[in-house]
Amino acid sequence: MSATIIDGKAVAAALRAQVAQDVTAFVADYGQPPGLATILVGGDPASAVYVAGKQRACAEVGINAFDHRPAADTSDAELAALITELNSDPQVSGILVQLPLPAHLDGTRLTGLVAAAKDVDGLTPLSAGLLSLGRDGLRPCTPSGVIELLRSVEAVLEGAEAVVIGRSNLFGKPMAQLLLGENATVTVCHSRTHDLQTVCSRADILIAATGRPQMVKADWVKPGAIVIDVGITRLESGLVGDVDFDAVRERASAITPVPGGVGPMTIACLLRNTLLAARAQRGAR
């Protein structure tokens, strides 16, 4: 058996096309497009590339992009004031603080200042609480993208045994909450999990997000399982994920490649979140 390769680029392109269509309708209804404000403190080259990609994606679907680049020595108070200003700006539907912030800034506190209604990353404490309670709110982009990839292969989530390797606040925990919301039975694994291989081998859906290249081997995977690889590491041989792709694809029923799997979904879901935020701010769905 050779697994179906889940084409994240194609799924993301379809979602972006739908967002572009919906943005056109939004402008017809309200007279102005949604707006995404990005905040990049300092000049970290990798972060600058990510932000530029998000801004290009906004332009492609008709969302206004507002680019804020405070200097690397910006104070905590100055950045807090900028976030507060953007919270009250009616042209700004969503706010994204690009992480990591410089070491002298309190990233957790500052990102927590983003209004929940504009938290398009879905990572503030209030957004996390709404997710945990199953209440309406903006969901983190990468976990949301994983759900879309699972739907693209018609994965049966209700009643499925799902294993998430990784318990980060950015991905592992919200991923588990989204899967619980789909009525899956969820196990979250981490560096202290006993007999990780055995736990993983029970999974109908196995999601790896550890940053450890090719850690998940074929004998970790239940025959016919769906495998989602969220990790990405650059080796001398090129980019690889957390999963030994060539070996696991012969055992799984479906698998995401690296690159071209989960990655494209993150920005697509960010665009969707910005549109959803703009609608909610006007009392629409």
CORFENFEN-V870104 format. One line per field, one symbol per residue. burial: 1 if it has 9 or more other ideal C-beta (glycine too) atoms within 8 Angstrom, else 0. A space follows every 10 residues. Layout:
# CORFENFEN-V870104
burial=???
This chain:
# CORFENFEN-V870104
burial=0010110100 1110110011 0111011000 0011111111 1100001101 1011101110 1111110101 0001010111 0111011000 0111111100 1100101001 1111010111 1111011101 1000001111 1111111111 0010101001 1111110000 1111111111 0101011111 0000011011 1011111111 0011111101 1100111111 1110000011 1111101111 1101111101 1111111111 1111111111 10000
